[in-house]
Structure formats: structure tokens, C-alpha cells
Amino acid sequence: MKLIKIFLIAVSLLSGTVLYSQQDATYNFLKLEVDARSAALAGTFTTITNDVNAIFYNPASISTIEKKQASVGFFKYLLDINSGNAAYTQKIKDYGYFGAGLRFINYGEFEKYDENFNNLGTTSASDIALNLTYSNIYETAIHYGVSLKFIYSSIDEFKSTGVALDLGFLYNLPADKFTVGASLLNLGTQLSTYNGVRENLPIEFKIGVSKQLEHLPLLFNVGFSNLALESDNFFDRFKTFTLGGEFTLNEYVDLRVGYNNLQRQDLKTGNTAGLGGFSAGIGFNYEQKYLLDYSFNSMGKIGSTHRFNLRFILE
């Protein structure tokens, strides 16, 4: 009962300030999965512990880091779209846990035309976001955190900047191998607009549960995302569920699979979506210091995406 009460209080605090986000928000790159491990698990990362890249999903997670960690990654999206990410976190004495996360995406070059279809050469577009994060622990099991996020976007000669907060909560029971959590992401505003029109940020409210099974080397994750989107039916919001499983084969190799129900529905062409919404990946652990992660995400008939990440456990 205590766990249920704590979780409901945290959810109420996180969601109570949310005005339902609009479908036509800007900076939608913030809704993409970031690193390889989280993408392989279909984004069920709200309750992941001891992983520096969880900083992008729940700022409370960095206070579960056992040692200093750093990560760099590369994301090959569709066409010529490429992205990268980097993160770092550590504990500083008794002040708490501090971290930073950076993600960027480059959309490549495009032919540029005026309203009369005259070729004006080429142009490009890119996005970048920087998180500065603080987290700490209350009474051993309760983790809380906040990120200050700075956003910059460029489309041809048009620029836009924004600022946002990420808020997070975790209730972590290592002895029971159980974690429950919630996060409210991208709560903020534009500081400057592209062309004088102010747009909403893509607010996301997520909840999740993780459980390490007793007699099987499987970490099972369940998550619900996009809970801040307005819906005529309250229970329709819970159709945006994600599932993730991480199988530990041995001390060196982890296999991962994931399923994103909303993405699968969005990727349907006719009556089929192929493998759309499904993901898989693998992680290699060398001497408990270097962790190489890879993920494959199917987008049905559109194609697939690939991510690589290298994490470093620092003494």
C-alpha cells in the first residue's frame, strides 16, 4: 500500500500541471528514441536504472548510477537523416547526482526553390537539445530528478530556440528487482519562433514498471507514453503501451526485444504493418567497463533504423 500511495502521489504531482499537449507541436525530434538500448526496448526506459542514457527519459534515474558513466552514440535514420547523442553523469559528494545529455539530428541537404520554382541552390535543417540534470534520493528507495533543457532548431534561414523542464520520479527496490516510475518531459516554451508563430512543445507524460524475473534472466519492462495527449476516451490513452525485454545470456551479452503498439498502428498500410513497431538489439559488456549496444527498429514498409552506442563505466 505504501508503494501504491507514493506512486499515485508522484503521478499526481507530475501530471497535475499538464495542459494536454497538441498534436501539432514543434521540436518533434524530442519524441524519437535516443540511444541503442532504449530503442531496442521500444522506449520502455522510464524505469531503467544504472544507465546514463536514461537521463533522456527520466531525470530521476541518474541517482541510481553506481559509478560515473559516459556514453556516445550514432543513429542512422531514414534517407540522409543522421543523429548523435552523448551523456555523462556522476555523484558529487553529498550534493547529489549531476549529469548532462546532448542529442542532435541533421536532416541533410535539400534543393531550395522559390514560389516560382526557381532553383536557389541547397539548404539544410538541424535540431539540437542539451539537458542539464540533477537527481537525488529520499529515504533510500525514492528517487527524484529534474532536467533543464535548452533547444535549438534551424530550418534554412529560420531559427527557433526553446527551454523546457523534465521532471521525474522512481521508486526503486533493488532487493526485489522492481522499479516503478513516471516522468513529465518537455514542459516549456519557445524563446524565439521560426517566423513569428508560437508553437507548443511536444509534452510527454510517461509511466512504467520494470521487474527482473526470479527464475529467468529477463528484465521485463512495461511502459505507457503520450499520456498527455487529449483523447475523447480516457482509456484510449493506454493504447500507447510499450513492452521491452532484456535477456542476459551471460556476463558479456544481452539480447533485447521491444514492441511499440502506437507506432505499429501508425505504420499500418492497408491491413498490414509488416514488422512495424517491433525492435531488437544486442549489448556487449567487456570487463564491466565498456558496453557496446546496437538496435534495429522496423518501420514497416517504410524501412528500418539502426543505432549504435558505446558506454563507459568510469572509476
N, C-alpha and C positions, 0 to 999 in steps of 0.2 A: 504493500500500500504506500509506503514511503516513496518508493521509486516512481509509482504512478503519479503521486501528488507533485513530486519535484518536476517530472517531465511535463505535466499539464501546466504548471506554473510557468515553466520556461517557454513552452509553446505560446501561452497567452501573452507573455511579455514580448516575445519576438514578433508575433503576428498582430498584436493589438494596435500597432502603429501603421499597419499596412493599408494603404488605399489600393484597391485592386488595380493591378497594372494593366496597361492597354496592350492590345496585340501589335500595334504599330509603333513599338518602342524603337529607339535608336541604340547604337552600340551593341547590336545583337551578337557580335563576336564573343561577348562575355558569357553567352549561353553554351558555347562549344565546350566539349570536354578538353581538358588541358594536357595532362601527361598520359603516358602509355598505360600505366597500371590502372588509373581511374577509367580510361576509355575502354580497356579490356573488360572491366567490371560494369560497363554500361552506365558509368557515372554514379554508382552506389558508393559514394565516398564520404558522405556526411558523417559517418561514424567510424571511419578508418583511423587507427591510432599508429603512432611511431612512424609516420611517413611525412616528410617535409612538404610533399606536394598536396597534402590535404589542406594546406593553407589557403588554396583557391576555393575550397568547398565549405570549410567550417573553421573559422579562426580559432575556435576553442581547442582544436586538435593539436596545436603545436605544443601545448603543455603536457602532451603525452610522449614527446620526443625524449628518448633515453640518453642520447648523445647528440652533439652538434651534427647537423646534416646539411648537405648541399645537393642540388640537382640541376642538370641542364638537359634540355630535350629539343627534339625536332619533330614537326608534324607536317606530313605531306597530305594536303587536302586535294580537292578535285582541280582539274585543269592546271593552271600555273600558280595556284594559291598555296603559299607555304607559311608556316608559322613556327615560332620557337618559344621556349619558356625557360625560366631559371628561378630557383628558390633557395633560400638559406634561413636557418633558424638555430637558436641556441638559448640556453638559460643564462641569465646574468645575475649571479649571486642570489640574493633573496628578493630581488625586484620582480622577478617573473620571467616569462619566456617571450623573446622578441624574434621577429622574422620579417623577411621581405620576399615578395614574389613578383616576377615580371613576366608578362606574356605579350607577344606581338604577332601580328598577322600581316602579310604582304600579299596583295591581290594581283600582282603582276602589272604588265603594261597593256594599255588598250589604245585602239585607234580613236582619235578625237575628231569630231565633226561639229560644225555649227548648224544652225537651224536650216541653212540652205544646202546641207550635205557637202560642204567644202571640207576637205581633209586638212586638219590643223596639226597633224603630227600625232604624237602619242602622249598619253597621260597615265597616271598611276593612282593607287589608293592604298592606304595602310591604316592600321589601328594599333594602339599600344595601351597597356594598363599596368600600373605599378601599385602593389599592395604593401603597406607598412602595418605590421600586425603585432598586437600584444595579447598575451593569454596568461592565465594563472589558475590555481587550483584552490578550491574551498572544501575543507573537510575531507580530504584525500580522494574522494570519488567524483566531485563536481568540478567540471572544467568550464571556464567561460573565456570568451575572447572577442576582440573587436579589431577590424581592419579599416584603415583609412585608404581609400582607393583613388588614385588620380588617373584620368582617362584622356587620351589624345587621339583624334581621328582626322584623317586627311583624305579628301576626295578631290583630285585635280587641284584647283586653286582654293577650294573651300576647306576651311578648318573648323574643328569644334573641340572644345575641352569640357570635361565634367569632373565632378567629385562625388564620391559615394562612400557609404559605410557598409561593411559586412558585420553582422552580429552572429555569435554562435554559442551553443551550449552542448555539453556532453556529460552524460552520466556513465562513467566507465568503471566496470568491476572486473579487473584483471583475473582475480581468483576464479570467478565464474565464467571468464572468457565471454563477457557480454557487454555490449555498449549500445546506448540509445542516445539520439541527439537530434538537434534541429538547428537550422541556420536561415538567416534572412540576408539575402545578398542584393547588392546594387541599389541600396536605398539612398538616393541622392538626386542631383540635378545637373543640368548643363550650366557651365560657367560662360561659355560662348557658343553660339549656334552656327550652323553651316551657312545659312543665308537669311538670318533674321526670324526663322520659325523655330520656336522652342518645342522640343520633343521630350517624351517620357523616357526614363531609363528602364531596362528590362528587369524589373524587380522579380526575384525568385524566392519563394519560401519552400524549404525542403525539410523533411523529417526522415529518419532512418533508424534501422536496427541492425546490429551485427552480432552474430553468435558463432563461436568456434565450437563445432560439434564434438561431443565427448569421445566417441569411438570411431571417428572418421577424420582424417587430416584435411578437413574442409572448413574454411571460413565462409559462412553464408551471410549475404547482405540483402536487405530489402529496403528500398527507398521510394519515397513519393516526392515528386517535384512539380513545379509550376502550380503550387497550391495558392498562389496569389492571383492567378488569373480569374477573372469574373466568369461565372457559369450560372446558367438558369437552374441547374440541378446541383445541389451541394455535393452529392456523391459522385458526380461525373468527374470531379477534380481528382478522385482517387484512381481513375483510369490511367493516370500518368505515372504508373508504377514502374520501377526498375528492379531487376534481380541480378545479383552477381555472386559468383562462387570462385574461390581460390583454393586449389588443391595443392598441398605441399607434398611433392613426390619424395623429396629428401632434403637435406640441408642446403643443397645447391640449386634446386629447380622448383619453380611454382608454375602450375598451369592455371589459366583463368578463362572464364566464360561469362557472358552477360547477355541480358535481354532488356530492351527499352520498348515498352508497349506503345507509348505515344509515337515514337519515331517510326515504329513498324506501321502504325495506322496511317501516318502521314506519307509514307513511301509506297503505299499501295498504288499499283497501276492496273486498273480493271479490278479483277478479283484476286490478284496475286501481288505479293511484295517480295518474292524471292527470299533471300536471307536478310532482307532489310530489318533493322532493329537488333540483329544479333551481332555479338562481338566475341573475340577470343584473343588470347595473348599468352605470353610466356615471360617468366622472370628468372634471371640467373644471379646467384649470390656467390661471390668469391671472397672467402676469408672474412665474411661478415663486415666487409669494408666497402666493397664495390658491388652495386646492384644494377644490372642492365635489364631494362624492361622493353618489351615490344607489344604492340597491339594492332589488331586488324578489326576494322569496323565496316560492316556491309551497309550500303545504302541502296540495296535492291538493284534494280536495273540501271540506276544512275551510275554506279561504280562502287568503289571502296576507298577507305582512307587508311593510312599507316602512320604510326607514331613510334618514336624511339626515345628513351630516357635513360640517363646514367645518373645514379645517386651515389653519394659519397658519405660514408659514416666517418666522422672526424673525431679524433681523440681530444 
